[in-house]
Amino acid sequence: MRRFDSFLSADVQSLDPDDLRIAADAFEAALPALDESIPDPHAARQNLARFVIERAFRGERDAARLHAEALDYVRVIRRKSIA
């Protein structure tokens, strides 16, 4: 798993309040897709949060796209947990 400080080498060095709101909204909207079928929901939430933060640090500012990418990431987590 990547360390948080590795995100700081990304394109953006800080997030403004609007960027944080977009990231938080994307994270919160994707959370319901993580259901009880995932063996380690705590780790899945952490990985989802890291994914959203990384995308925000890399410059993603489109709320709809960030939300869609977060949901895609949840699907990947679900497939890995089933396999």
NURO-880249 format. One record per residue: residue in one letter; chain; x, y, z of N, C-alpha, C, O in turn. Coordinates in steps of 0.001 Angstrom, whole numbers. Atoms other than C-alpha are relative to their C-alpha. Layout:
# NURO-880249
[rec A; A; [X; Y; Z]; [X; Y; Z]; [X; Y; Z]; [X; Y; Z]];
...
This chain:
# NURO-880249
[rec M; A; [845; -1171; 0]; [0; 0; 0]; [894; 1238; 0]; [1931; 1261; 662]];
[rec R; A; [-798; -1216; 108]; [1294; 3463; -838]; [-134; 845; 1252]; [-1190; 879; 1883]];
[rec R; A; [37; -937; -1124]; [2187; 5917; 1885]; [-633; 1298; -466]; [-564; 1651; -1643]];
[rec F; A; [677; -1239; 351]; [251; 9169; 2019]; [966; 1020; -558]; [607; 1751; -1482]];
[rec D; A; [-933; -1021; 484]; [3374; 11291; 1504]; [391; -225; -1455]; [924; 682; -2094]];
[rec S; A; [-281; 223; 1418]; [3791; 9649; -1906]; [-956; 786; -885]; [-643; 1050; -2046]];
[rec F; A; [941; -803; 771]; [722; 11620; -3028]; [546; 1402; -237]; [172; 2047; -1217]];
[rec L; A; [-497; -1362; 103]; [2633; 14863; -2501]; [910; 201; -1197]; [1194; 1338; -1573]];
[rec S; A; [-810; -136; 1208]; [4811; 14120; -5505]; [-876; 119; -1247]; [-367; 209; -2364]];
[rec A; A; [934; -93; 1124]; [1695; 14331; -7681]; [1; 1419; -566]; [804; 2261; -163]];
[rec D; A; [40; -1266; 719]; [757; 17261; -9893]; [-342; 1199; 874]; [213; 2279; 669]];
[rec V; A; [479; -1091; -833]; [-954; 19396; -7226]; [568; -185; 1405]; [584; -1298; 1929]];
[rec Q; A; [-600; 93; -1324]; [680; 20209; -3887]; [-994; 256; 1130]; [-728; -114; 2274]];
[rec S; A; [1016; -239; -1026]; [-2464; 21325; -2028]; [-1374; 51; -659]; [-1503; 216; -1872]];
[rec L; A; [1375; -47; 471]; [-6224; 21278; -2323]; [-710; 1151; 689]; [-568; 1344; 1897]];
[rec D; A; [758; -1092; -617]; [-8450; 24281; -1783]; [-1328; -553; 532]; [-1658; -1708; 265]];
[rec P; A; [1242; 507; -587]; [-11783; 24019; 78]; [-976; -592; -1024]; [-1633; -1593; -736]];
[rec D; A; [888; 557; 1028]; [-13750; 23469; -3152]; [483; -1372; -466]; [-318; -2287; -660]];
[rec D; A; [-567; 1288; 404]; [-11385; 20672; -4201]; [-275; -1064; 1057]; [-624; -2199; 731]];
[rec L; A; [261; 940; -1092]; [-11761; 19043; -784]; [-1467; -408; 38]; [-1777; -1570; 301]];
[rec R; A; [1433; 311; 4]; [-15566; 19260; -1009]; [-323; -967; -1132]; [-1096; -1906; -941]];
[rec I; A; [224; 902; 1138]; [-15533; 17610; -4450]; [486; -1406; 351]; [-212; -2389; 103]];
[rec A; A; [-551; 1307; -375]; [-13299; 14809; -3146]; [-851; -660; 1080]; [-1142; -1854; 995]];
[rec A; A; [820; 557; -1076]; [-15371; 14355; 22]; [-1349; -478; -528]; [-1829; -1542; -137]];
[rec D; A; [1287; 403; 575]; [-18615; 14252; -1963]; [129; -1285; -814]; [-731; -2162; -732]];
[rec A; A; [-222; 1214; 791]; [-17193; 11642; -4351]; [189; -1212; 909]; [-358; -2284; 650]];
[rec F; A; [-239; 1086; -952]; [-15985; 9523; -1420]; [-1315; -423; 655]; [-1645; -1609; 682]];
[rec E; A; [1252; 304; -687]; [-19295; 9756; 445]; [-1029; -639; -935]; [-1782; -1519; -519]];
[rec A; A; [951; 566; 954]; [-21307; 8985; -2688]; [357; -1441; -363]; [-527; -2237; -680]];
[rec A; A; [-433; 1357; 345]; [-19241; 5851; -3353]; [-99; -962; 1175]; [-140; -2175; 967]];
[rec L; A; [34; 877; -1177]; [-19413; 4518; 221]; [-1135; -1026; 0]; [-892; -2181; 347]];
[rec P; A; [1069; 1005; -29]; [-22847; 2860; -126]; [268; -1212; -893]; [-302; -2280; -672]];
[rec A; A; [-318; 1131; 883]; [-21410; 672; -2893]; [872; -1034; 716]; [973; -2177; 270]];
[rec L; A; [-773; 954; -801]; [-19140; -918; -271]; [-969; -668; 969]; [-1363; -66; 1968]];
[rec D; A; [971; 661; -858]; [-21457; -3462; 1272]; [668; -1061; 871]; [1891; -1195; 889]];
[rec E; A; [-502; 1006; -940]; [-21115; -6272; 3797]; [672; -1186; -673]; [1297; -2003; 2]];
[rec S; A; [-618; 1139; 689]; [-19943; -8704; 1122]; [1517; 152; -95]; [2218; -807; -414]];
[rec I; A; [-1443; -223; 48]; [-16486; -7149; 1251]; [592; -468; 1324]; [156; -20; 2384]];
[rec P; A; [-534; 603; -1219]; [-14375; -9112; 3749]; [584; 1001; 1006]; [422; 812; 2211]];
[rec D; A; [-622; -970; -903]; [-12508; -6104; 5203]; [-478; 1402; -377]; [227; 2131; -1074]];
[rec P; A; [560; -1288; 417]; [-14744; -3033; 4867]; [836; 1200; 440]; [870; 2218; -251]];
[rec H; A; [-842; -1104; -458]; [-12397; -840; 6904]; [1136; 260; -988]; [1387; 1405; -1365]];
[rec A; A; [-1086; -145; 979]; [-9497; -1487; 4523]; [-541; 502; -1328]; [105; 1311; -1994]];
[rec A; A; [599; -455; 1263]; [-11811; -998; 1539]; [-291; 1497; 55]; [-40; 2209; -917]];
[rec R; A; [248; -1441; -145]; [-12879; 2429; 2870]; [1302; 793; -64]; [1363; 1846; -698]];
[rec Q; A; [-1301; -676; 48]; [-9242; 3391; 3414]; [536; 57; -1426]; [1023; 1097; -1870]];
[rec N; A; [-493; 27; 1379]; [-8302; 2318; -96]; [-804; 934; -899]; [-241; 1605; -1765]];
[rec L; A; [838; -917; 764]; [-11256; 4212; -1555]; [394; 1446; 296]; [516; 2255; -624]];
[rec A; A; [-396; -1363; -370]; [-10268; 7344; 369]; [1344; 367; -636]; [1505; 1467; -1165]];
[rec R; A; [-1310; -259; 622]; [-6663; 7057; -837]; [-141; 223; -1505]; [500; 1106; -2076]];
[rec F; A; [221; -141; 1440]; [-7865; 6615; -4408]; [-547; 1382; -330]; [-38; 2056; -1226]];
[rec V; A; [627; -1294; 267]; [-10079; 9717; -4282]; [993; 1138; 259]; [1081; 2077; -531]];
[rec I; A; [-986; -1042; -312]; [-7366; 11815; -2625]; [1078; 64; -1076]; [1471; 1146; -1510]];
[rec E; A; [-1028; 18; 1043]; [-4787; 10693; -5169]; [-507; 650; -1280]; [202; 1443; -1899]];
[rec R; A; [560; -601; 1222]; [-7075; 11612; -8067]; [-147; 1511; 158]; [97; 2258; -790]];
[rec A; A; [128; -1442; -233]; [-7744; 15017; -6496]; [1372; 673; -67]; [1511; 1742; -661]];
[rec F; A; [-1353; -554; 60]; [-4010; 15622; -6015]; [553; -4; -1421]; [1406; 814; -1764]];
[rec R; A; [-458; 43; 1390]; [-3479; 14668; -9635]; [-773; 968; -885]; [-554; 1029; -2095]];
[rec G; A; [651; -1080; 723]; [-5814; 17474; -10625]; [-1426; -231; -437]; [-1991; 616; -1129]];
[rec E; A; [1388; 244; 403]; [-9239; 15881; -11089]; [-920; 948; 761]; [-967; 923; 1991]];
[rec R; A; [893; -982; -615]; [-11782; 18648; -10450]; [-1451; -166; -453]; [-2334; 561; 3]];
[rec D; A; [1361; 251; 482]; [-14835; 17290; -12268]; [-674; -959; 976]; [-295; -2126; 1077]];
[rec A; A; [654; 796; -1041]; [-17172; 16041; -9530]; [-626; -1273; -562]; [-503; -2339; 41]];
[rec A; A; [651; 1177; 593]; [-19110; 13688; -11818]; [1030; -1048; -410]; [827; -2241; -187]];
[rec R; A; [-1035; 948; 422]; [-15957; 12130; -13241]; [671; -643; 1212]; [923; -1847; 1212]];
[rec L; A; [-632; 543; -1205]; [-14364; 11734; -9793]; [-927; -1008; 667]; [-474; -2054; 1134]];
[rec H; A; [971; 937; -570]; [-17543; 10094; -8507]; [-50; -1291; -813]; [-41; -2383; -245]];
[rec A; A; [39; 1188; 866]; [-17683; 7734; -11507]; [1268; -839; 170]; [1194; -2066; 231]];
[rec E; A; [-1261; 725; -195]; [-14001; 6819; -11065]; [33; -679; 1363]; [554; -1787; 1491]];
[rec A; A; [55; 609; -1327]; [-14575; 6186; -7356]; [-887; -1243; -16]; [-541; -2263; 581]];
[rec L; A; [872; 1177; 115]; [-17472; 3850; -8167]; [674; -1121; -781]; [531; -2292; -429]];
[rec D; A; [-759; 1021; 739]; [-15311; 2053; -10737]; [1021; -661; 914]; [1211; -1876; 863]];
[rec Y; A; [-992; 541; -924]; [-12647; 1643; -8072]; [-663; -950; 1002]; [-96; -1988; 1343]];
[rec V; A; [739; 882; -905]; [-15246; 165; -5696]; [-298; -1324; -692]; [-205; -2383; -71]];
[rec R; A; [254; 1252; 747]; [-16150; -2358; -8397]; [1256; -868; -42]; [1172; -2090; 74]];
[rec V; A; [-1265; 744; -8]; [-12482; -3347; -8595]; [218; -636; 1371]; [598; -1804; 1461]];
[rec I; A; [-146; 536; -1357]; [-12355; -3757; -4805]; [-922; -1196; 195]; [-515; -2213; 757]];
[rec R; A; [962; 1093; -158]; [-15482; -5926; -4916]; [441; -1245; -764]; [350; -2360; -251]];
[rec R; A; [-461; 1156; 785]; [-14097; -8131; -7704]; [1175; -690; 675]; [1240; -1919; 710]];
[rec K; A; [-1167; 590; -680]; [-10833; -8632; -5819]; [-418; -736; 1264]; [177; -1757; 1609]];
[rec S; A; [412; 651; -1242]; [-12674; -9516; -2619]; [-756; -1304; -279]; [-777; -2204; 561]];
[rec I; A; [736; 1214; 361]; [-14779; -12132; -4429]; [940; -1066; -531]; [723; -2257; -308]];
[rec A; A; [-939; 944; 628]; [-11866; -13724; -6283]; [809; -782; 1002]; [1636; -1610; 618]];
